[in-house]
Amino acid sequence: MSTVPELRTDPASSPVPGPAPAIKPLRHPVRAACGVLALLCLAGVVWSVAKNPNLEWHTVGQYLFHERTLSGLGVTLYLTVVCMLIAVVGGTVLAIMKLSDSFLLRTIADGYIWLFRGVPLVVQLIFWGFLGAFYQRLTIGIPLTDVVFYSVETNTLVTATVAAVLALGLNGVAYAAEIVRGGIAAVDAGQREAAYALGLTPAQTMRRIVLPQAMRVIVPPMGNEVITMLKMTALVSIIAGNDLMTNLQSIYSMNFKVIPLLMVACVWYLALTTALTFGQRYLERRFGRGTTAPRGGFGARAARTTGGEQA
């Protein structure tokens, strides 16, 4: 019967783990020089704009919180909120229609998206703004008969604000539909099969299983769509929609302070865009919990883990 000799080690001769060597980051002098050069260029541009006498900062301050500026700002926010509600609700319905097994529903959805994405938004705004030249009166009744339930002049019903809502909202539906469709398609098909196996109906599966998971994919591009919608409201000035840009244009058409009033518009649009950007980031973190890597990326996480093991 063979025995395995016991191996004995001298504790005094065993290596003692020392402190981990310090990791020195690789230096990039060219990158640093380019960064300094970019900062100098940016500082030069900012200084040139800020010290330009044609900017007239006192005029900017005078009209920044002017009554007509704030009135136009309110209309801009109203158009953004209402049109995005129309876009999100209509886009969700249109996306479900496009993913439907019904050929008729898919054809209607494809036709809508083809039409509103193909026609420029400016053309749509002008069309809805001058709808009265196409239909003098809007009438509800029984076709091919003289029975009329309701009739009104088109220009009375479709004002500039209504025309802006119709143009921006219906155009936004086409783009939101593609965003929602992409989010729904990103959800694994096994989720639907599991929901059907549990006895959920297709509508319940879409509402409770698919859409909550699709939000992680939908939120980033939809947030960009909200910011785009905010900026596209400036086009409403073409039909005098009483928005921020329309009111500022009417002011500088009288006092000829074009540059200062355009700076007022830039300040407000940048402020609103910044607020929407923070809201988008919050929603991205909210719907991306458990699926996104910690801030700092894989390398930072690996470094923290290694450091913890050595400690």
N, C-alpha and C positions, 0 to 999 in steps of 0.2 A: 504494500500500500504506500503510494507516493504521497509525500506531503509538499505543500508549496511553501518555500521559505518566506518567512515574514520579513518584509522590507521595513527598515527603520530609517527614519530621517532625523538628522540633527536639527532641532529648532533653531540653533544659532546660525546654521549655514543656509537656511531657507531665505529666499529674497523677501525683503520687506517692501510692500507697495509704497511708493513715494507719491508726492503730489503730481497731479496730471500736468503735463507740459502746457504752458500757455500758448494759445493759438493766435498768431499774429495775422491780421487780415492782409490780403494782398493789396498793395498800393496801386492806384491807377492815376498817374500824374496827368495823362492826356484827358481822362474823363473829368478830373478836377478842374483842369484848365478850361475845358469846354463849358463846365458849369459856371465858373466865374465869368467867362465871356458872355454867357447867356444872361446872367444876372446883371452885368453891366449894360448890356443892350436893353434889357427890360427897364432898368432904372433910367436910362436915357430917354426911352419912349415915354415913360410916366412923367418924367420931369418936363419934357417938351410939351406934353398935353396939359399938364397942370399949370404951367407958366405961360401958356398961350393966351394973349390978351383977348383974342376973339372968342374964347370960351365964355368969358363973363360969368365968373362964379357967383356973383351977387344976383345975376338973373336966374341962374340955376336954383339958388336958394329961395328966390322969390316965388318961383313957380313949382317948386318941389312938392309943397303941400297946399297948392292953390286949390280953390273950390272946384274948378273945372277939371283939374288933374285928378283929384280924389274921386270925382264923379265918374270920369272915364275909367279910373282904376277899378271902381266897383262894377262897372259893366264888363270889363275884361275878366274879372274873377267870376262873375255870373256866367259869362259865355263859356269859360273854361270848365266850370263845374257841371253845368247843364249838358254841354256837348260831350263831355267825357262820360257822364252817366248814360247818355244815349248810345255812345260808342261801345261802352262795356256791355250793357245789356243787349243791344242789338248785335254786337259782335259775337257774344256767347251763343245767342240763338242761331246766328248764321253759321258759326263754326259747327254746332251740333247738326245743323241741316246738311252741311258739306260732308260730314262724317256719317251721315245716315245711309241706310241701305236702299232708300227710295231714290230712284233715278230722277224723279221730278223735283224733289227737294234739293238734290245735289245740283241739278241744272239751274234752279232758281238762285241758289247761293253763288254758283260760279258766275252766272250772268250779272248779279248785283256787284260782286267784287270786280269783275272785268269792267263794268261801266264806270263805277265811281273811282277806281284806281287809274283808269285810262284818261279821264277828263281832268285837266288841271283845276286845282282848287279855285284859282282866280276866275275861271270861266263859270264854275258852279256858283260862286258868290254873285257874279253879275247876272247869271240866269235867274236865280231866286230873287235877287233884288229888283229885277225888271219883269217879274212874272206877270204883272198886270198888263204888259204889252202882248203877252201870249194868251192869257185868259183874262178878259175884262171882268168877269164875274165868276165866282166859285159857287156852284149849285149842287145841292144834294136832293135827289129825287129818284123816280123810277125811270130807268132808261127807256127810250123810244115812246115815251108818253109825255103828257103835259103836266104830270103830277110833280110838284116841287115842294119839298119840305123846308128847305132853307136855302137862301141865296144872299150873297153879300159881295160887295165890290172887292176885288183882289187886293188893291192897294190899301184898303181899310184893314183887311185881316192880316196880310203879309207885310208888316212893317220892316224897317231895316234890321231891327234886332231879331225878329222872327226869321227873316231871310238868312241872317248870319247863323242862327241856331240850326236851321235846316241844312245849310251848306256845310258847316263845320261838323255837325253831328252825323249826318248821313255819310259824309266822306270819311269820318273817323270810324264808322261801323265797318267799312271795308278793310281797313288796316287792323283794327282790333280783332276782326274775325280770323285773320291769318295768324295773329299772335296767339289767340286762344286755341286755335286748331293745332298749332305747333306744340303748345303745352300739353294738350290732351294726348296728342300722338306720342309724347315723350314718356307717358305712363305705361308701364309694362302691361301687356295684354293679360298676363296671369292675374292681375288685380281684378279685372272684370270677371274672369272665369271664377275666381274664388268668391266674389260677391254673388254671382248667379248661383253658385253652389250653396250659399247660405240662404238663398231664397229671396234676395233683393231684386226688385224690378229694375229695368234699365234706367228709369228716371232716378230711382233711389241710388243706384250705383254711380250714376254721373254726379249726383249732388253730394253724396256722402263719401265716396271713395275716390273717384277720378279727379274731380275739380280741386279738392284740397291738396292732393299731391301735385297736380299740375301747376298750382300757384307758384311753386318754387321756380318754375321755368317761365311763367307768365309775367311775374312781377317786374323783373328788370326791363324787358322791352316795353311793357305797358307804362312803366314809370317814364321812360323816354318819350312815349307817346303823349303823356300828360304835359311834359315840358314842351314838346313840339306843338301841342294844341294851344298852350298859353302863348307861344310866340306867333302862331298862325292867326290869332285874333287880331293882330296888327293889320292883316289884310282887309279886315272889315271896314277900314277907312275908305276903301274903294266905293262902298255904297253908303258912306256916312252913317256908320252904326253906333255912334256916340261912345265908342270905346276910348281907351287911353290915347292911342295914336290919333284917332279922329279929332279929339278935343285939342291935343297939342298942335296938330296941323292947323286947326282953325285959329289958334292963338298966334302962331308964327306967321300965318298969312296976313295978319293985321299989323303986328309989330316988327316983322322981318328978323326976329331973333331965332333963326333956324338952328344954328349949332347949339346954343344953350338949351333950347327946348328938346332937341334930340338927345342931349345929355341927360335931361330929366327922364326921358323915356328909357334910356339905357339903365339908369340907376334903378328905376322901378322894376324893369324886366329882370335885371340881374338879382335884385333882392328876392323877387318871387321865385325865380329859378333856383336860387340857393336854398330857399325854404323847402321847395319841392324835392330837391336833391337829398336833403336830410331825411325827409319823409320816406323817400324811396329806399334809402339805405336801411332805415328801421324796418321796413316791411321785408326787405331781402333777408335781414337777420332773423326776423320773426318766422318767416316761412321756410328758411333754410336751416333751422336748428336740427342738429344731428346728421346733417349731410355735408356741411362745409367744414374745411380745415380751420384750425385756430388761426387767429391773426398772427402773421409772421411766417406762415407756410410750413412745408414739410421740414425744411432745414432747421428752423427754429425749434420745432417740436422735437426733432431728433437730438438737437443739442441739449435741450432741457432734460430729455430722458437720459442721455448719457451722463450728464452732470449729476442727476439724481442717483443713478446706479453707482457712480464713483463715490458719492458721499456715503 
